[in-house]
Amino acid sequence: MDSNQGIQFGLVMFILSVSSHWLTAATMAGVVNKFFITSLIMWAAPIAILYAFNHNLIPGVTDMSPHSMTLVSGFVAVISVNVVIAFYICLAMREPSDKHEPDPKFLAEAKASVKQLGQNQDGDSSDSRTKQE
């Protein structure tokens, strides 16, 4: 196994270990970890792809013209970001929605605020309708 295959295998193992950790964590800290790691991968993947293309680490790249290599590396980098975003969306969709309960204190304050806003609008509706010049 050459160094490129070793790097690819290590990257795949890292992604699998991170994704298995993500699937088990459903707390707020887990959500923050998912976001942080996904953001890190979203930043690192395109840079690694561009580096690999520019330093001829990918087989067959040496046969391409510089113009073609720039276009292909850019497209692959953009696709990698989209794959990471899709992966993050899939992880978010798999999270159980029943575990995320709103804070009762916040909920009570929000209901009181909406109720107060409704009462203020009923009393001030005639004042707000008059034209002010």
C-alpha positions as CSV (number, residue, x, y, z in Angstrom):
1,M,0.0,0.0,0.0
2,D,1.5,3.3,-1.1
3,S,1.3,6.6,0.9
4,N,-1.7,7.9,-1.1
5,Q,-3.8,4.8,-0.3
6,G,-2.7,5.0,3.3
7,I,-3.9,8.7,3.5
8,Q,-7.2,7.8,1.8
9,F,-7.7,4.8,4.2
10,G,-6.9,7.0,7.2
11,L,-9.3,9.7,6.0
12,V,-12.1,7.1,5.5
13,M,-11.5,5.6,8.9
14,F,-11.6,9.1,10.5
15,I,-14.9,10.0,8.8
16,L,-16.4,6.7,9.8
17,S,-15.4,7.0,13.4
18,V,-16.6,10.6,13.5
19,S,-20.0,9.7,11.9
20,S,-20.5,6.8,14.3
21,H,-19.9,9.2,17.2
22,W,-22.4,11.7,15.6
23,L,-25.1,9.1,15.3
24,T,-25.0,8.3,19.1
25,A,-24.8,11.9,20.4
26,A,-28.1,13.7,20.5
27,T,-27.5,16.3,23.3
28,M,-26.9,19.9,22.7
29,A,-23.1,19.3,23.0
30,G,-23.5,16.7,20.4
31,V,-25.2,19.1,18.1
32,V,-22.4,21.6,18.6
33,N,-19.8,18.9,18.0
34,K,-21.5,17.9,14.8
35,F,-21.6,21.5,13.5
36,F,-18.0,22.1,14.5
37,I,-16.6,19.0,12.9
38,T,-18.7,19.4,9.8
39,S,-17.5,23.0,9.4
40,L,-13.9,21.8,9.9
41,I,-14.3,19.1,7.2
42,M,-16.1,21.6,4.9
43,W,-13.1,23.9,5.2
44,A,-10.4,21.2,5.0
45,A,-11.7,19.0,2.3
46,P,-11.5,21.5,-0.6
47,I,-8.1,22.6,0.5
48,A,-6.9,19.0,0.6
49,I,-8.3,18.4,-2.8
50,L,-6.7,21.5,-4.3
51,Y,-3.4,20.6,-2.7
52,A,-3.6,17.0,-4.0
53,F,-4.3,18.2,-7.5
54,N,-1.6,20.9,-7.5
55,H,1.1,18.5,-6.1
56,N,0.2,15.6,-8.4
57,L,-0.9,13.3,-5.6
58,I,-3.9,12.0,-7.6
59,P,-3.1,9.5,-10.3
60,G,-3.6,10.7,-13.9
61,V,-3.4,14.4,-13.0
62,T,0.0,14.8,-14.6
63,D,-1.5,14.0,-18.0
64,M,-3.9,17.0,-17.8
65,S,-3.3,20.5,-19.0
66,P,-3.0,23.2,-16.3
67,H,-6.3,24.7,-17.5
68,S,-8.1,21.4,-17.2
69,M,-6.5,20.6,-13.9
70,T,-7.6,23.9,-12.5
71,L,-11.2,23.3,-13.6
72,V,-11.4,19.7,-12.5
73,S,-9.9,20.5,-9.1
74,G,-12.3,23.4,-8.6
75,F,-15.3,21.3,-9.5
76,V,-14.2,18.4,-7.2
77,A,-13.6,20.9,-4.4
78,V,-17.1,22.4,-4.7
79,I,-18.6,18.9,-5.0
80,S,-16.8,17.9,-1.8
81,V,-18.4,20.8,0.1
82,N,-21.8,19.9,-1.2
83,V,-21.3,16.3,-0.1
84,V,-20.4,17.4,3.4
85,I,-23.4,19.7,3.6
86,A,-25.6,16.8,2.4
87,F,-24.0,14.5,5.1
88,Y,-24.8,17.2,7.7
89,I,-28.4,17.5,6.6
90,C,-28.8,13.7,6.8
91,L,-27.4,13.6,10.3
92,A,-29.8,16.4,11.3
93,M,-32.7,14.6,9.8
94,R,-31.8,11.4,11.8
95,E,-31.9,13.2,15.1
96,P,-34.9,12.3,17.2
97,S,-37.2,15.3,17.4
98,D,-38.8,14.3,20.7
99,K,-35.5,14.8,22.6
100,H,-35.5,18.6,21.9
101,E,-38.0,20.0,24.4
102,P,-38.3,23.8,24.6
103,D,-37.3,25.5,27.9
104,P,-40.5,25.9,30.0
105,K,-39.5,29.3,31.3
106,F,-38.7,30.6,27.8
107,L,-42.0,29.2,26.5
108,A,-44.0,30.9,29.3
109,E,-42.2,34.2,28.7
110,A,-42.9,33.9,24.9
111,K,-46.6,33.2,25.4
112,A,-46.9,36.2,27.8
113,S,-45.1,38.4,25.4
114,V,-47.4,37.4,22.5
115,K,-50.4,37.8,24.7
116,Q,-49.3,41.3,25.8
117,L,-48.5,42.3,22.2
118,G,-52.0,41.2,21.2
119,Q,-53.6,43.3,23.9
120,N,-51.5,46.4,23.0
121,Q,-52.5,46.1,19.3
122,D,-56.2,45.9,20.2
123,G,-56.2,49.0,22.3
124,D,-54.0,51.0,19.9
125,S,-55.5,49.9,16.6
126,S,-57.5,53.2,16.2
127,D,-54.5,55.3,16.9
128,S,-52.3,53.4,14.4
129,R,-54.9,53.7,11.6
130,T,-55.0,57.5,11.7
131,K,-52.9,59.2,9.2
132,Q,-50.0,61.1,10.7
133,E,-48.4,63.9,8.7
